[in-house]
Amino acid sequence: MSAEHELTGRLALVTGAARGIGAAVVEVLTEQGAHVIATDTDEPGVEALAARCGDRVIARALDVTDAGAVEHVVAEAERSLGPLDIAVNVAGILRGAAVVDLDDADWAAVFAVNTDGVFHVSRAAARRMTPRGRGSIVTVASNAAGIPRSGMAAYAASKAAAVMFTKCLGLEVARYGVRCNTVSPGSTLTDMQRAMWVRSPGGEKAGRRAVIDGDPASYRTGIPLGRIAEPSDVADAVAFLVSDRARHITLHDLYVDGGATLRA
């Protein structure tokens, strides 16, 4: 079967779908034949995405920090649309600060979305996938989970926790035929990345160049491939992992960072 149709008949849930990587994941899954429940706290954003993608996408407002809301959306989707085959955790936030300046509220908010949200969605999906003996869960983490970053302790720690959680879940559900993997992007052209550049000296152009070149003073490596990822680069990796082409891959963390971490 060609990649164009390999997900035909499958139902997917994608969080953080209003823009950036999440929107790109929705687009590639629908292009490959899946029906997708696109969720985000930004309801107008996911509704606009659904309007662009056509009748294969259903928009739903969802705050992944609310376990009850996650259960409701997943249960309602299965009642009205059928069994959930794919769950993709993309929702995430970044609150950057040095640890000594990081306040409790920002730390808690980052973990509530980036770690607790992954737990809520993955648990809801796994509870339904395991009795059926099939399914795929992918968490979009970050290469910051694998290498220290100055000013990003909360974000990096939350993503590292999400990676290990997904691997542990994958170990538990492998016997039921459910696969769990993570995709760890590096710097990607999203609103989150651009917001960081706006705050940097020299603005977006200088910020982009600094990411590609690296910064020894902040212990940050550059990007060997010499380019910053597009959201579609990450989405294509997700689409591969949820497909039958990856049927023997689980507990894997796929870095999509142009070599930036030197796979440290």
ChimeraX attribute file (.defattr): number of C-alpha atoms within 10 A of each C-alpha:
attribute: neighborCount
match mode: 1-to-1
recipient: residues
	/A:1	7
	/A:2	7
	/A:3	15
	/A:4	13
	/A:5	14
	/A:6	18
	/A:7	24
	/A:8	15
	/A:9	13
	/A:10	19
	/A:11	24
	/A:12	26
	/A:13	26
	/A:14	26
	/A:15	30
	/A:16	28
	/A:17	32
	/A:18	27
	/A:19	19
	/A:20	20
	/A:21	25
	/A:22	27
	/A:23	25
	/A:24	21
	/A:25	29
	/A:26	32
	/A:27	22
	/A:28	17
	/A:29	32
	/A:30	24
	/A:31	18
	/A:32	19
	/A:33	18
	/A:34	23
	/A:35	24
	/A:36	28
	/A:37	25
	/A:38	29
	/A:39	30
	/A:40	24
	/A:41	17
	/A:42	16
	/A:43	17
	/A:44	14
	/A:45	20
	/A:46	27
	/A:47	21
	/A:48	13
	/A:49	22
	/A:50	24
	/A:51	14
	/A:52	11
	/A:53	17
	/A:54	10
	/A:55	11
	/A:56	18
	/A:57	25
	/A:58	19
	/A:59	22
	/A:60	22
	/A:61	20
	/A:62	19
	/A:63	19
	/A:64	28
	/A:65	21
	/A:66	15
	/A:67	16
	/A:68	12
	/A:69	16
	/A:70	22
	/A:71	17
	/A:72	13
	/A:73	19
	/A:74	19
	/A:75	18
	/A:76	12
	/A:77	20
	/A:78	14
	/A:79	10
	/A:80	8
	/A:81	13
	/A:82	13
	/A:83	19
	/A:84	25
	/A:85	23
	/A:86	27
	/A:87	26
	/A:88	30
	/A:89	28
	/A:90	26
	/A:91	26
	/A:92	23
	/A:93	17
	/A:94	20
	/A:95	16
	/A:96	19
	/A:97	17
	/A:98	13
	/A:99	13
	/A:100	7
	/A:101	9
	/A:102	16
	/A:103	12
	/A:104	8
	/A:105	9
	/A:106	17
	/A:107	20
	/A:108	13
	/A:109	17
	/A:110	23
	/A:111	23
	/A:112	19
	/A:113	22
	/A:114	30
	/A:115	26
	/A:116	21
	/A:117	25
	/A:118	31
	/A:119	21
	/A:120	20
	/A:121	27
	/A:122	23
	/A:123	17
	/A:124	20
	/A:125	25
	/A:126	27
	/A:127	11
	/A:128	18
	/A:129	23
	/A:130	17
	/A:131	11
	/A:132	15
	/A:133	13
	/A:134	19
	/A:135	25
	/A:136	27
	/A:137	29
	/A:138	28
	/A:139	29
	/A:140	28
	/A:141	31
	/A:142	26
	/A:143	27
	/A:144	21
	/A:145	21
	/A:146	17
	/A:147	16
	/A:148	16
	/A:149	16
	/A:150	13
	/A:151	17
	/A:152	18
	/A:153	20
	/A:154	23
	/A:155	27
	/A:156	25
	/A:157	20
	/A:158	27
	/A:159	27
	/A:160	22
	/A:161	19
	/A:162	26
	/A:163	28
	/A:164	15
	/A:165	18
	/A:166	27
	/A:167	20
	/A:168	13
	/A:169	21
	/A:170	23
	/A:171	15
	/A:172	15
	/A:173	19
	/A:174	16
	/A:175	12
	/A:176	16
	/A:177	19
	/A:178	25
	/A:179	31
	/A:180	31
	/A:181	25
	/A:182	27
	/A:183	25
	/A:184	23
	/A:185	24
	/A:186	22
	/A:187	24
	/A:188	21
	/A:189	16
	/A:190	14
	/A:191	12
	/A:192	14
	/A:193	16
	/A:194	18
	/A:195	12
	/A:196	15
	/A:197	20
	/A:198	14
	/A:199	11
	/A:200	15
	/A:201	10
	/A:202	11
	/A:203	14
	/A:204	17
	/A:205	13
	/A:206	13
	/A:207	19
	/A:208	20
	/A:209	15
	/A:210	17
	/A:211	20
	/A:212	19
	/A:213	17
	/A:214	16
	/A:215	12
	/A:216	9
	/A:217	6
	/A:218	10
	/A:219	12
	/A:220	18
	/A:221	17
	/A:222	21
	/A:223	22
	/A:224	15
	/A:225	12
	/A:226	14
	/A:227	17
	/A:228	19
	/A:229	19
	/A:230	15
	/A:231	20
	/A:232	19
	/A:233	17
	/A:234	24
	/A:235	23
	/A:236	14
	/A:237	19
	/A:238	23
	/A:239	22
	/A:240	14
	/A:241	25
	/A:242	25
	/A:243	17
	/A:244	14
	/A:245	12
	/A:246	13
	/A:247	14
	/A:248	9
	/A:249	13
	/A:250	22
	/A:251	19
	/A:252	17
	/A:253	21
	/A:254	19
	/A:255	22
	/A:256	20
	/A:257	25
	/A:258	19
	/A:259	17
	/A:260	26
	/A:261	20
	/A:262	13
	/A:263	10
	/A:264	9
